[in-house]
Amino acid sequence: MEELQRAYSRLCKESGAEPQEAVLQRLHGLLRGRLDLATQSLTLDTCRALGKLLQKEALLTELVLSDCMLSDEGATLLLQGLCVNTVVRFLDLKGNNLRAAGAEALGKLLRQNKSIQSLTLEWNSLGPWEDAFATFCGALAANSTLRQLDLRNNQISHKGAEELALALRSNASLQQLDLRWNHIGLLGGRALANCLPSNRTLWRLELAGNSIPSDVLRAVEQAMDRNQDQQATVRESQARAHILSKEVQHLREEKSKQFLDLMETIDRQRQEMAKSSTLQMAEAALALSEQKARDLGERLATAEQEQRSLAQRQAKEHRLELQEAADRESKLLRDLSAAQEKNLRLRNQVDELERKVKSQQEQLFLSRQELTTTSAELKMRAAQAEERLELEKTRSRQNLEDAEHLRFKEVEHMTRHLEESEKAMQDRVQRLEAVRLSLEEELSQVKAAALSERGRAEEELLKAKSQVRLEEQQRLAHLEEKLRLLAQARDEAQSACLQQKQMVADAQARASQLGLQVEGLRRRLEELQQELSNKDQEKAAEVTRVRLELQEQNGRLQAELTAQEALKEKAAALERQLKVIASDHREALLDRESENASLREKLRLKEAEIARIREEEAQRASFLQNAVLAYVQGSPLRTLSPPK
């Protein structure tokens, strides 16, 4: 450890900088090859010195540089030193805000370094720099030693996820990848899910907090489960092959030992036969032992040949099973992708139906606006009719004033005729009042009918669209205020009529004093009668025209109401169609789920069958091993060995 301190101090002095005390303390307290510089603010000179130190250091296996506030240049110097390092296995660069330069330096590190197996890059900013992150992903595709990669909170977008997917298609060593809390989204999730069938080594992929739909997450989880099962199968087969190789090696050693014991026994027998001068028996026994040795060697060779053929057959069956499992998985993935595409089409149809419903609602809103405009036009025309009536009243009042002015001169001689004419005028005024009252009643009836129709239409619209209830209430209040103002104006007009009647009474009182001017007034009255008859004809024509316009407005309102009812029927039909489509979609999803369940059940049965075959093969291997051991233990050569 003191050597590391001296080397670090020497490198800092060569660069003309003072070594940091915190770094010296951590180098002094180095344990089990782990250098922890977390939360230490490393200067540029310290990064340069550490980079040079890491090029030659052979003791450090873990390097922790989390939350060290590294600059781009400092991180580049450190990573350049690690490019030629062959010892470091674990590297932690969490929370250093690495950007474009850091991503490029990391890509160079992944291309050149052949020892780092775990890389933590949490809480950095690699994602926003698309070109640099693409370089990093290309280096990841070419790397063959990295096993674990942590990219949490790196602002990775769907384009970055697509680059990662391309890298995962080529990478054959990465086993764990953490992409939580990024901005991958739907497109990035689909890209990652589509690349997983071509990657057989990745068995852990975290995608939480990326706004990825649940179906994509389920597809990723299924791919990870498949890879885990394959990894477990490969590990199990490797373990079995290792065990079998050990057993074969052990059998070979035992056979070699037995052969050596046999040769020693033969030598001892030869010596004994030489001593006992029983040469012929020894030669016969020797020939017999040699024959047995040859037989034993041949049997051992046949056993080894059977063992090799059995191992080859098991490997071939295993490859066939893996190929069948891959075919079934690809078929399941194709079915799942087809179901997802069908689901997307159904969602698009639902969105289109929703847009149609919205357009129908907009048309209803426009028709309601047209209804309000037509009611406003009716009110305006009623107001114009009342204004015309007022103008006629003012004209008649002006004419009466003119008549009064003339009566002052001529009424004295024609009092009797004037009274008759006054009665006739009163009758005509009463008829005019009756006509005006009938017109007002008709207008009020039309207004009431329009208001009732509008109320019904508003109630139907309130049922179809409850959100505009407040606006309609405000508009109704406004219309009621207008109606109140119209009623007030009507009351004022009635008061003006009463005043006019009072003035007529005053004129009659004054007319009693104008008897002398009766003859001139008679002629004037005839002219006025003619004018009044003309006015009556004009008023009748105006009333008929107003009635025709009101009838046309009522016809248009009825047509609009029928159109609204047709729109409502269309909306109901669309809702029914939407319900039918939703029910079909649910049935299709249930069918797909049942198919998936049946496929899972078939897969489980196949896996059980594979496990049963494996158990049978293991039993066969154990039987073969026991048979070989029994054969070796029961060999007649053991009887020839002398007792100890």
C-alpha positions in Angstrom: 0.0 0.0 0.0 2.9 2.3 0.7 4.2 1.6 -2.8 0.9 2.9 -4.2 1.1 6.0 -2.1 4.7 6.7 -3.2 3.8 6.0 -6.8 0.8 8.4 -6.6 2.9 11.1 -4.9 5.7 10.7 -7.5 3.2 11.0 -10.4 1.6 14.1 -8.9 5.1 15.8 -8.4 6.0 14.9 -12.0 2.9 16.8 -13.2 3.7 19.7 -10.8 0.8 19.2 -8.5 0.3 18.4 -4.8 -1.2 15.0 -4.0 -4.6 15.0 -2.3 -4.7 13.9 1.3 -8.0 12.1 0.9 -6.6 10.0 -1.9 -3.5 9.2 0.0 -5.6 8.0 3.0 -7.7 5.8 0.8 -4.6 4.3 -0.8 -3.2 3.7 2.6 -6.4 1.9 3.7 -6.7 -0.2 0.6 -8.3 -3.6 1.4 -8.6 -6.7 -0.8 -7.8 -4.8 -4.0 -10.8 -2.3 -3.6 -10.0 1.4 -4.0 -13.0 3.5 -2.8 -12.9 7.2 -3.7 -16.6 7.8 -3.5 -17.7 11.4 -2.7 -14.1 12.7 -3.1 -13.7 15.8 -5.3 -10.9 14.7 -7.6 -8.9 17.4 -9.4 -7.6 17.1 -13.0 -4.1 16.5 -11.8 -5.3 13.7 -9.5 -7.2 12.1 -12.4 -4.1 12.3 -14.6 -1.9 10.7 -11.9 -4.5 8.0 -11.2 -4.8 7.2 -14.9 -1.1 6.7 -15.2 -1.1 4.6 -12.0 -3.9 2.4 -13.3 -1.9 1.6 -16.4 0.7 -0.4 -14.4 -1.1 -1.3 -11.2 -1.8 -5.0 -10.8 -3.4 -5.1 -7.3 -6.6 -3.1 -7.8 -9.6 -5.2 -8.8 -12.4 -2.8 -7.8 -12.5 0.9 -8.4 -15.3 3.1 -6.9 -15.5 6.7 -8.3 -19.1 7.5 -7.5 -20.1 11.1 -6.9 -16.6 12.5 -7.5 -17.7 15.4 -9.7 -15.4 14.4 -12.5 -15.0 16.7 -15.4 -15.1 15.4 -19.0 -11.3 15.8 -19.3 -10.7 14.1 -15.9 -12.9 11.2 -16.7 -11.2 10.8 -20.1 -7.8 10.7 -18.4 -9.0 8.0 -16.0 -10.6 5.9 -18.6 -7.5 6.1 -20.8 -5.5 4.6 -18.0 -8.0 1.8 -17.6 -7.9 0.9 -21.3 -4.7 -1.0 -20.9 -5.5 -2.3 -17.4 -6.0 -6.1 -17.2 -6.8 -6.5 -13.5 -9.8 -4.3 -12.7 -13.1 -6.2 -12.7 -15.5 -3.7 -11.1 -15.8 0.0 -12.1 -18.3 2.4 -10.5 -18.8 5.9 -12.1 -22.2 6.7 -10.5 -23.3 10.4 -10.3 -20.5 12.1 -12.3 -22.7 13.8 -14.9 -20.7 12.2 -17.8 -21.7 13.7 -21.1 -20.6 13.3 -24.8 -16.8 13.2 -24.1 -17.4 10.7 -21.3 -19.6 8.5 -23.5 -16.9 8.4 -26.2 -14.2 7.6 -23.6 -16.4 4.8 -22.2 -16.8 3.4 -25.8 -13.0 3.4 -26.2 -12.7 1.6 -22.8 -15.2 -1.1 -23.8 -13.4 -1.7 -27.1 -9.9 -2.0 -25.6 -10.3 -3.3 -22.1 -10.7 -7.1 -21.7 -11.0 -7.4 -17.9 -14.0 -5.2 -16.7 -17.0 -7.4 -15.9 -19.2 -4.9 -14.0 -19.8 -1.2 -15.0 -22.0 1.2 -13.0 -23.1 4.4 -14.8 -26.1 5.5 -12.8 -27.1 9.2 -12.6 -25.1 10.4 -15.6 -26.2 12.2 -18.8 -25.2 9.9 -21.6 -28.6 9.7 -23.3 -29.1 13.3 -24.6 -25.9 13.0 -26.7 -27.1 10.7 -29.5 -23.9 10.4 -31.5 -21.7 9.8 -28.5 -24.2 7.3 -27.1 -24.3 5.5 -30.4 -20.5 5.2 -30.2 -20.8 3.7 -26.7 -23.4 1.2 -27.9 -21.2 0.2 -30.9 -18.4 -0.5 -28.4 -20.8 -2.5 -26.2 -21.7 -4.6 -29.2 -18.0 -5.5 -29.8 -17.2 -6.1 -26.1 -16.9 -9.8 -25.0 -16.1 -9.5 -21.2 -18.7 -7.2 -19.7 -21.3 -9.1 -17.7 -23.2 -6.3 -15.8 -24.1 -2.8 -17.0 -26.1 -0.2 -14.9 -27.6 2.8 -17.0 -30.2 4.0 -14.6 -31.2 7.7 -14.8 -29.2 8.6 -17.9 -32.0 10.4 -19.9 -32.0 7.7 -22.6 -34.6 8.3 -25.2 -36.2 5.8 -27.7 -33.4 6.4 -30.2 -30.8 5.5 -27.5 -32.9 2.4 -26.7 -32.8 1.5 -30.4 -29.0 1.8 -30.5 -28.8 -0.4 -27.3 -31.1 -3.0 -29.1 -28.7 -3.1 -32.1 -25.8 -3.6 -29.6 -27.6 -6.4 -27.8 -28.2 -8.3 -31.1 -24.4 -8.6 -31.5 -23.3 -8.8 -27.8 -22.7 -12.3 -26.5 -21.5 -11.7 -23.0 -23.7 -9.2 -21.2 -26.0 -10.9 -18.7 -27.6 -8.0 -16.6 -28.7 -4.6 -17.9 -30.5 -2.0 -15.8 -32.3 0.8 -17.7 -34.7 2.0 -15.1 -35.9 5.6 -14.9 -35.1 6.8 -18.4 -37.2 8.1 -21.3 -37.4 5.0 -23.4 -41.1 5.0 -24.1 -43.2 2.7 -26.3 -40.9 2.7 -29.4 -37.7 2.0 -27.4 -39.5 -0.8 -25.4 -40.6 -2.4 -28.7 -37.0 -2.2 -30.1 -35.6 -3.8 -27.0 -38.3 -6.5 -27.0 -37.6 -7.3 -30.7 -33.9 -7.7 -30.2 -34.2 -10.2 -27.3 -35.0 -13.3 -29.4 -31.5 -13.0 -31.0 -29.8 -12.6 -27.7 -29.3 -15.8 -25.6 -27.1 -14.5 -22.8 -29.0 -11.6 -21.3 -31.2 -12.9 -18.4 -31.9 -9.8 -16.5 -33.3 -6.5 -18.0 -34.9 -3.8 -15.8 -37.2 -1.3 -17.6 -39.3 0.2 -14.7 -40.1 4.0 -14.9 -39.8 4.3 -18.7 -43.5 4.7 -19.7 -43.5 1.3 -21.4 -46.8 -0.5 -21.9 -47.5 -3.5 -19.8 -47.7 -5.9 -22.8 -44.1 -4.9 -23.9 -42.9 -5.4 -20.3 -44.5 -8.9 -20.2 -42.8 -9.8 -23.5 -39.5 -8.7 -22.1 -40.1 -10.7 -18.9 -41.0 -13.8 -20.9 -37.8 -13.4 -23.0 -35.8 -13.0 -19.8 -37.4 -16.2 -18.3 -36.6 -18.1 -21.5 -32.9 -16.9 -21.3 -32.7 -17.9 -17.6 -34.1 -21.3 -18.4 -31.6 -21.7 -21.2 -28.7 -20.5 -19.0 -29.8 -23.0 -16.3 -30.0 -25.8 -18.9 -26.6 -24.9 -20.3 -25.1 -24.7 -16.8 -26.7 -28.0 -15.9 -25.4 -29.7 -19.0 -21.9 -28.3 -18.5 -22.0 -29.5 -14.9 -23.0 -32.9 -16.0 -20.4 -33.0 -18.7 -17.8 -32.0 -16.1 -19.0 -34.7 -13.8 -18.9 -37.3 -16.5 -15.4 -36.1 -17.6 -14.3 -36.4 -13.9 -15.8 -39.9 -13.7 -14.1 -41.0 -16.9 -10.8 -39.6 -15.7 -11.3 -41.4 -12.4 -12.1 -44.6 -14.3 -8.9 -44.2 -16.4 -6.8 -43.6 -13.3 -8.3 -46.7 -11.6 -7.7 -48.7 -14.8 -4.2 -47.5 -15.0 -3.7 -48.4 -11.3 -5.2 -51.8 -11.8 -3.0 -52.4 -14.9 0.1 -51.4 -12.8 -1.0 -53.7 -10.0 -1.5 -56.4 -12.6 2.0 -55.9 -14.0 3.4 -55.9 -10.5 1.5 -59.1 -9.8 2.8 -60.6 -13.0 6.3 -59.7 -12.1 6.0 -61.2 -8.7 4.5 -64.3 -10.2 7.3 -64.6 -12.6 9.8 -64.3 -9.8 7.9 -66.9 -7.8 7.8 -69.2 -10.8 11.5 -68.7 -11.4 12.1 -69.6 -7.8 9.8 -72.6 -7.7 11.0 -73.8 -11.1 7.5 -74.2 -12.4 8.2 -72.5 -15.6 5.5 -74.1 -17.7 2.7 -73.3 -15.2 4.0 -69.7 -14.9 4.1 -69.4 -18.7 0.6 -70.7 -18.9 -0.6 -68.4 -16.1 1.3 -65.5 -17.8 -0.4 -66.2 -21.1 -3.7 -66.5 -19.4 -3.1 -63.2 -17.5 -2.0 -61.5 -20.7 -5.1 -62.8 -22.5 -7.2 -61.5 -19.6 -5.4 -58.2 -19.7 -6.1 -57.9 -23.5 -9.7 -58.7 -22.9 -9.9 -56.2 -20.1 -8.3 -53.5 -22.4 -10.7 -54.3 -25.2 -13.7 -54.1 -22.8 -12.3 -50.8 -21.4 -12.0 -49.5 -25.0 -15.6 -50.6 -25.8 -16.8 -49.0 -22.6 -15.1 -45.7 -23.5 -16.5 -45.9 -27.0 -20.0 -46.5 -25.6 -19.5 -43.6 -23.2 -18.4 -41.3 -26.0 -21.3 -42.4 -28.2 -23.7 -41.9 -25.3 -22.3 -38.4 -24.7 -22.6 -37.5 -28.5 -26.1 -38.9 -28.6 -27.1 -36.9 -25.5 -25.5 -33.7 -27.0 -27.4 -34.3 -30.3 -30.7 -34.9 -28.4 -30.0 -31.8 -26.4 -29.3 -29.7 -29.5 -32.5 -31.0 -31.1 -34.5 -30.2 -28.0 -33.0 -26.7 -27.9 -33.9 -26.2 -31.6 -37.4 -27.4 -31.0 -37.8 -25.1 -28.0 -36.4 -22.2 -30.0 -38.9 -23.0 -32.8 -41.8 -23.1 -30.4 -40.6 -19.9 -28.8 -40.4 -18.2 -32.1 -43.9 -19.4 -33.0 -45.2 -18.1 -29.7 -43.5 -14.8 -30.3 -45.0 -14.6 -33.8 -48.5 -15.3 -32.4 -47.9 -12.8 -29.6 -46.8 -10.1 -32.1 -49.9 -10.9 -34.3 -52.1 -10.6 -31.3 -50.4 -7.3 -30.4 -50.9 -6.0 -33.9 -54.6 -7.0 -33.8 -54.9 -5.2 -30.5 -53.4 -2.1 -32.0 -55.8 -2.2 -34.9 -58.7 -2.5 -32.5 -57.4 0.4 -30.5 -57.1 2.4 -33.7 -60.7 1.5 -34.6 -61.8 2.6 -31.1 -60.0 5.9 -31.5 -61.6 6.5 -34.9 -65.0 5.8 -33.4 -64.3 8.2 -30.6 -63.3 10.8 -33.1 -66.6 10.2 -35.0 -68.5 10.6 -31.7 -66.7 13.8 -31.0 -67.5 15.1 -34.5 -71.2 14.2 -33.9 -71.1 16.1 -30.6 -69.6 19.1 -32.4 -72.4 18.9 -34.9 -74.9 18.8 -32.1 -73.2 21.8 -30.5 -73.3 23.7 -33.9 -77.0 22.9 -34.3 -77.7 24.2 -30.8 -75.8 27.4 -31.7 -78.0 27.7 -34.8 -81.1 27.2 -32.7 -80.0 30.0 -30.4 -79.2 32.3 -33.4 -82.6 31.6 -34.9 -84.3 32.3 -31.6 -82.3 35.6 -31.4 -83.4 36.4 -34.9 -87.0 35.8 -34.0 -86.7 38.1 -31.0 -85.1 40.7 -33.2 -87.9 40.5 -35.7 -90.5 40.7 -32.9 -88.7 43.8 -31.7 -88.7 45.2 -35.2 -92.4 44.6 -35.5 -93.0 46.3 -32.1 -90.9 49.2 -33.3 -92.9 49.4 -36.5 -96.1 49.4 -34.4 -94.6 52.2 -32.3 -93.9 54.1 -35.5 -97.4 53.7 -36.6 -98.7 54.8 -33.3 -96.5 57.9 -33.4 -97.7 58.6 -36.9 -101.3 58.2 -35.8 -100.6 60.4 -32.8 -99.1 63.0 -35.1 -102.1 62.8 -37.3 -104.4 63.2 -34.4 -102.4 66.3 -33.2 -102.8 67.8 -36.7 -106.5 67.0 -36.6 -106.8 68.7 -33.2 -105.0 71.8 -34.6 -107.5 71.9 -37.4 -110.4 71.2 -35.1 -109.7 74.4 -33.2 -110.8 76.3 -36.2 -113.7 74.1 -37.6 -115.3 71.9 -34.9 -117.8 74.5 -33.6 -120.2 73.9 -36.5 -119.9 70.1 -36.6 -120.2 68.8 -33.0 -122.7 66.1 -33.7 -120.9 64.8 -36.8 -117.7 65.0 -34.8 -119.1 62.8 -32.0 -120.1 60.2 -34.6 -116.7 60.4 -36.2 -115.1 60.2 -32.7 -117.1 57.1 -32.0 -116.0 55.6 -35.3 -112.4 56.5 -34.5 -112.7 55.0 -31.0 -114.1 51.8 -32.6 -111.2 51.7 -35.1 -108.7 52.4 -32.3 -110.2 49.5 -30.4 -110.0 47.3 -33.4 -106.4 48.3 -33.8 -105.8 47.6 -30.1 -107.5 44.2 -30.6 -105.3 43.5 -33.6 -102.2 44.6 -31.7 -103.2 42.4 -28.7 -103.8 39.4 -31.1 -100.4 40.0 -32.7 -98.8 40.2 -29.3 -100.6 36.9 -28.3 -99.4 35.2 -31.4 -95.9 36.5 -30.8 -96.0 35.3 -27.2 -97.3 31.9 -28.4 -94.5 31.7 -31.0 -92.0 32.7 -28.3 -93.4 30.2 -25.9 -93.3 27.5 -28.6 -89.7 28.5 -29.5 -88.8 28.5 -25.8 -90.4 25.1 -25.2 -88.6 23.7 -28.3 -85.4 25.2 -27.2 -85.9 23.8 -23.7 -86.5 20.4 -25.0 -83.5 20.6 -27.3 -81.4 21.9 -24.4 -82.6 19.1 -22.1 -81.6 16.5 -24.8 -78.3 18.3 -25.2 -77.8 18.3 -21.5 -78.3 14.6 -21.4 -75.8 14.1 -24.3 -73.3 16.6 -22.9 -73.5 17.4 -19.2 -70.4 19.5 -19.2 -72.0 22.5 -20.8 -74.8 22.7 -18.2 -73.5 25.8 -16.6 -73.1 27.7 -19.9 -76.6 26.8 -20.9 -78.0 28.0 -17.5 -76.1 31.3 -18.0 -77.5 31.7 -21.5 -81.0 30.9 -20.2 -80.6 33.5 -17.5 -79.4 36.0 -20.1 -82.4 35.2 -22.3 -84.8 35.6 -19.4 -83.2 38.9 -18.6 -83.8 39.9 -22.3 -87.4 38.7 -22.0 -87.9 40.7 -18.8 -86.5 43.7 -20.7 -88.9 43.0 -23.5 -91.8 42.7 -21.1 -90.8 46.0 -19.5 -90.7 47.6 -22.9 -94.2 46.2 -23.7 -95.5 47.7 -20.4 -94.0 51.0 -21.3 -95.7 50.8 -24.7 -99.0 50.0 -22.9 -98.5 53.0 -20.6 -97.8 55.1 -23.7 -101.0 53.8 -25.2 -102.9 54.8 -22.1 -101.4 58.2 -22.2 -102.4 58.4 -25.8 -106.0 57.5 -24.8 -105.9 60.2 -22.2 -104.8 62.6 -24.8 -107.6 61.5 -27.1 -110.1 62.1 -24.2 -108.6 65.6 -23.8 -109.0 66.1 -27.5 -112.6 65.0 -27.3 -113.2 67.5 -24.5 -111.6 70.2 -26.6 -113.5 69.1 -29.7 -116.8 69.9 -28.0 -115.8 73.6 -28.2 -114.9 73.4 -31.9 -118.4 72.9 -33.4 -117.9 75.7 -35.9 -115.2 73.9 -37.8 -117.1 70.6 -38.3 -117.4 70.9 -42.1 -113.7 71.3 -42.6 -113.0 68.6 -40.1 -115.4 66.3 -41.9 -113.5 66.5 -45.1 -110.3 66.1 -43.1 -111.8 63.1 -41.3 -112.6 61.4 -44.6 -109.0 61.9 -45.7 -107.9 60.5 -42.3 -110.3 57.5 -42.7 -108.8 56.8 -46.1 -105.3 56.9 -44.7 -106.3 54.7 -41.7 -107.8 52.2 -44.1 -104.5 52.2 -46.0 -102.6 51.8 -42.8 -104.9 48.9 -41.8 -104.2 47.2 -45.1 -100.4 47.7 -44.6 -100.6 46.4 -41.0 -102.6 43.3 -42.2 -100.0 42.7 -44.9 -97.2 43.1 -42.3 -98.9 40.7 -39.9 -99.4 38.1 -42.7 -95.7 38.5 -43.7 -94.6 38.1 -40.0 -96.9 35.0 -39.7 -95.3 33.5 -42.8 -91.8 34.2 -41.5 -92.7 32.6 -38.2 -94.1 29.6 -39.9 -90.9 29.2 -41.9 -88.8 29.6 -38.8 -91.0 26.9 -37.1 -90.5 24.6 -40.1 -86.7 25.1 -40.0 -86.7 24.5 -36.3 -88.6 21.3 -36.7 -86.2 20.2 -39.5 -83.3 20.9 -37.2 -85.0 18.9 -34.4 -85.5 16.0 -36.7 -81.8 16.3 -37.8 -80.8 16.3 -34.1 -82.9 13.2 -33.5 -81.2 11.5 -36.5 -77.8 12.5 -35.1 -78.8 11.1 -31.7 -79.9 7.8 -33.3 -76.5 7.7 -35.2 -74.7 8.4 -31.9 -76.6 5.5 -30.3 -75.8 3.3 -33.2 -72.2 4.2 -33.0 -72.2 3.5 -29.2 -73.8 0.1 -29.9 -71.2 -0.6 -32.6 -68.5 0.4 -30.2 -69.9 -1.9 -27.5 -70.0 -4.8 -30.0 -66.4 -4.1 -31.1 -65.3 -3.9 -27.4 -67.0 -7.2 -26.7 -65.4 -8.8 -29.7 -62.1 -7.4 -28.6 -62.5 -8.8 -25.1 -63.5 -12.2 -26.6 -60.4 -12.1 -28.9 -58.3 -11.3 -25.9 -59.8 -14.1 -23.9 -59.2 -16.4 -26.8 -55.6 -15.3 -27.0 -55.2 -15.8 -23.3 -56.7 -19.3 -23.5 -54.4 -20.1 -26.4 -51.4 -18.7 -24.4 -52.5 -20.8 -21.4 -52.8 -23.9 -23.6 -49.4 -23.2 -25.2 -47.9 -22.7 -21.7 -49.4 -26.0 -20.6 -47.9 -27.7 -23.7 -44.6 -26.1 -23.0 -44.8 -27.2 -19.3 -45.6 -30.8 -20.5 -42.7 -30.7 -23.0 -40.4 -29.4 -20.2 -41.6 -32.2 -18.0 -41.0 -34.7 -20.8 -37.5 -33.2 -21.3 -36.8 -33.5 -17.5 -38.1 -37.1 -17.6 -35.7 -37.9 -20.5 -32.9 -36.2 -18.7 -33.6 -38.3 -15.6 -33.7 -41.4 -17.7 -30.4 -40.5 -19.3 -28.9 -39.8 -15.9 -30.2 -43.2 -14.7 -28.7 -44.8 -17.7 -25.4 -43.1 -17.1 -25.5 -44.1 -13.4 -26.4 -47.7 -14.4 -23.5 -47.7 -16.9 -21.2 -46.4 -14.2 -22.4 -49.0 -11.7 -22.0 -51.7 -14.3 -18.4 -50.6 -15.1 -17.6 -50.4 -11.4 -19.2 -53.8 -10.8 -17.2 -55.2 -13.7 -14.0 -53.7 -12.5 -14.6 -54.9 -8.9 -15.7 -58.4 -10.1 -12.8 -58.8 -12.5 -10.8 -62.1 -12.0 -7.6 -60.1 -12.1 -8.3 -59.1 -8.5 -8.1 -62.7 -7.5 -4.6 -63.0 -8.9 -3.2 -60.2 -6.7 -1.4 -61.7 -3.6 -2.9 -61.0 -0.2 -1.4 -58.1 1.7 
